[in-house]
Amino acid sequence: MKVAVVGLGIAGLSICARLALAGHDVTGFDQFEPMHERGSSHGDTRIMRLTPGEGGTYVALARRAAGLWRTWEGLAGRPLIEWTGGLMAGPRGSPFVTASQRLSGEPAALLRGDAIHPLTRGYVAMPYEWDVFRQQDSGVIAADATRSFLLRQAVRWGAKLAHNARVADGIEGPALRINGETRSYDAVVIAAGAWARRLLPEFAGKLAVKRRVVGWFTTPTPRLLPIICVDNEDGVYGMPAPGGRYKIGLHAVGGAVSDPDIVRPPDDADAARLTAHARMLLPKHESTPEHMARCLYTVTPDENFLIVPSSVHPRVLLFSACSGHGFKYAPAFGELAEEWLNERPSAELEAFMSQRASDVNRLGGLKN
Ligand SMILES: Cc1cc2nc3c(=O)[nH]c(=O)nc-3n(C[C@H](O)[C@H](O)[C@H](O)COP(=O)(O)OP(=O)(O)OC[C@H]3O[C@@H](n4cnc5c(N)ncnc54)[C@H](O)[C@@H]3O)c2cc1C
């Protein structure tokens, strides 16, 4: 089949690679240059969790992705995930923490927050009144290294990738307008992140774009610290980053962006907010960020993925791996797109396409 993929972030790259491997005639388009930093997929690291506390569908997808991550690592000739273990934390009774524990099937008891300080030799601290689940099957993805690998691998498998090629807004069928020229396809996948709402305006009401800022803090130890996901008001998360740093972000903090092409750079208010969390969680680290970066979330009302064919044309698929937690599932995205193309959806794809949160079995606030 002749397939176009719009958007070469982590989702579009995975889809191009998989569909090309399956023998389709695939062309991927991106409006910017390779490895650009204006969407959602850039940066050194992302959190990996094999048992995401978000619910059963995400656990099934993460476990599918795990085997494929190993295949990617073999092809890349380097590890793409470092298994550091993780601390899932939140105020006592947090549904996210209890779901993480239950879905893991681990009998390990929840810890009180103050147990974390001695466990990490004082590098991480949490309040006594928090519940903490030590989730071993968690780690850090080398995000930019993965994008860079996929840019090469998709081409090796036969995909054509066109950069600096902007697809015109308002797609009406399996055809794309690029530089005034119309190209037709058997199927089109829209993996355009924060810009998807312009390409498929029928979904605009379901996709909100949010500005997010992450900060890197200098780590005073060569020890690899665990990842952290906190189910509190700001949704703090953290992970080790290359160069002796620890990166912190806030899942729940950041305003809506009306135009993804105009996004305010990180400022003093962002630094102050990140610093407050770093002071509490990372007592031995530098408490001001060494540097910061901004990134875009594309968020659905219930924070679940939206992977659904367009009502305008059934051969156009919106693939929105959104809401700030999609990277870990990346290798499975290509498989989901292939299932749609072959009209043989797995239980996971059925759940996302139904657009019902109950089908996705979402249990708690989504984290990274
Ligand atoms: C700060 C931050 C932290 C995160 N942390 C985690 C984490 O720890 N763990 C985790 O699993 N996930 C995490 N995520 C989420 C994950 O990174 C995203 O789910 C994922 O990157 C989304 O990828 P995407 O390909 O859908 O979007 P994008 O990367 O934004 O890609 C969309 C692409 O489409 C292109 N495009 C758009 N419109 C057009 C057009 N008209 N023509 C041509 N090209 C177009 C854009 O240029 C862009 O390259 C985080 C996200 C952010 C922002």
PDBQT file of the ligand as one rigid body, heavy atoms in Angstrom, charges set to zero:
ROOT
HETATM    1  C1  LIG A 401       8.410  17.622  28.756  1.00  0.00    +0.000 C 
HETATM    2  C2  LIG A 401       7.958  16.263  28.303  1.00  0.00    +0.000 A 
HETATM    3  C3  LIG A 401       8.304  15.160  29.064  1.00  0.00    +0.000 A 
HETATM    4  C4  LIG A 401       7.884  13.900  28.693  1.00  0.00    +0.000 A 
HETATM    5  N1  LIG A 401       8.273  12.839  29.430  1.00  0.00    +0.000 NA
HETATM    6  C5  LIG A 401       7.914  11.588  29.051  1.00  0.00    +0.000 A 
HETATM    7  C6  LIG A 401       8.417  10.474  29.763  1.00  0.00    +0.000 A 
HETATM    8  O1  LIG A 401       9.166  10.622  30.715  1.00  0.00    +0.000 OA
HETATM    9  N2  LIG A 401       8.037   9.228  29.352  1.00  0.00    +0.000 N 
HETATM   10  C7  LIG A 401       7.220   9.028  28.275  1.00  0.00    +0.000 A 
HETATM   11  O2  LIG A 401       6.917   7.878  27.952  1.00  0.00    +0.000 OA
HETATM   12  N3  LIG A 401       6.748  10.094  27.556  1.00  0.00    +0.000 NA
HETATM   13  C8  LIG A 401       7.092  11.347  27.924  1.00  0.00    +0.000 A 
HETATM   14  N4  LIG A 401       6.658  12.435  27.215  1.00  0.00    +0.000 N 
HETATM   15  C9  LIG A 401       5.723  12.228  26.109  1.00  0.00    +0.000 C 
HETATM   16  C10 LIG A 401       6.378  11.860  24.805  1.00  0.00    +0.000 C 
HETATM   17  O3  LIG A 401       7.581  12.537  24.646  1.00  0.00    +0.000 OA
HETATM   18  C11 LIG A 401       5.349  12.186  23.709  1.00  0.00    +0.000 C 
HETATM   19  O4  LIG A 401       4.185  11.397  23.945  1.00  0.00    +0.000 OA
HETATM   20  C12 LIG A 401       5.873  11.875  22.323  1.00  0.00    +0.000 C 
HETATM   21  O5  LIG A 401       7.130  12.471  22.129  1.00  0.00    +0.000 OA
HETATM   22  C13 LIG A 401       4.890  12.388  21.295  1.00  0.00    +0.000 C 
HETATM   23  O6  LIG A 401       5.466  12.199  20.024  1.00  0.00    +0.000 OA
HETATM   24  P1  LIG A 401       4.725  12.598  18.680  1.00  0.00    +0.000 P 
HETATM   25  O7  LIG A 401       5.517  11.977  17.594  1.00  0.00    +0.000 OA
HETATM   26  O8  LIG A 401       3.283  12.255  18.821  1.00  0.00    +0.000 OA
HETATM   27  O9  LIG A 401       4.787  14.189  18.619  1.00  0.00    +0.000 OA
HETATM   28  P2  LIG A 401       5.960  15.164  18.126  1.00  0.00    +0.000 P 
HETATM   29  O10 LIG A 401       7.268  14.733  18.624  1.00  0.00    +0.000 OA
HETATM   30  O11 LIG A 401       5.561  16.548  18.468  1.00  0.00    +0.000 OA
HETATM   31  O12 LIG A 401       5.979  14.991  16.555  1.00  0.00    +0.000 OA
HETATM   32  C14 LIG A 401       5.041  15.607  15.710  1.00  0.00    +0.000 C 
HETATM   33  C15 LIG A 401       5.785  15.994  14.444  1.00  0.00    +0.000 C 
HETATM   34  O13 LIG A 401       4.831  16.385  13.460  1.00  0.00    +0.000 OA
HETATM   35  C16 LIG A 401       5.417  17.403  12.691  1.00  0.00    +0.000 C 
HETATM   36  N5  LIG A 401       4.352  18.133  12.001  1.00  0.00    +0.000 N 
HETATM   37  C17 LIG A 401       3.310  18.748  12.587  1.00  0.00    +0.000 A 
HETATM   38  N6  LIG A 401       2.517  19.328  11.656  1.00  0.00    +0.000 NA
HETATM   39  C18 LIG A 401       3.070  19.066  10.461  1.00  0.00    +0.000 A 
HETATM   40  C19 LIG A 401       2.732  19.407   9.120  1.00  0.00    +0.000 A 
HETATM   41  N7  LIG A 401       1.639  20.139   8.847  1.00  0.00    +0.000 N 
HETATM   42  N8  LIG A 401       3.521  18.974   8.120  1.00  0.00    +0.000 NA
HETATM   43  C20 LIG A 401       4.643  18.234   8.379  1.00  0.00    +0.000 A 
HETATM   44  N9  LIG A 401       5.015  17.903   9.648  1.00  0.00    +0.000 NA
HETATM   45  C21 LIG A 401       4.238  18.300  10.664  1.00  0.00    +0.000 A 
HETATM   46  C22 LIG A 401       6.147  18.242  13.728  1.00  0.00    +0.000 C 
HETATM   47  O14 LIG A 401       7.126  19.066  13.152  1.00  0.00    +0.000 OA
HETATM   48  C23 LIG A 401       6.713  17.178  14.641  1.00  0.00    +0.000 C 
HETATM   49  O15 LIG A 401       8.038  16.811  14.271  1.00  0.00    +0.000 OA
HETATM   50  C24 LIG A 401       7.082  13.727  27.544  1.00  0.00    +0.000 A 
HETATM   51  C25 LIG A 401       6.730  14.832  26.773  1.00  0.00    +0.000 A 
HETATM   52  C26 LIG A 401       7.170  16.089  27.133  1.00  0.00    +0.000 A 
HETATM   53  C27 LIG A 401       6.786  17.253  26.283  1.00  0.00    +0.000 C 
ENDROOT
TORSDOF 0
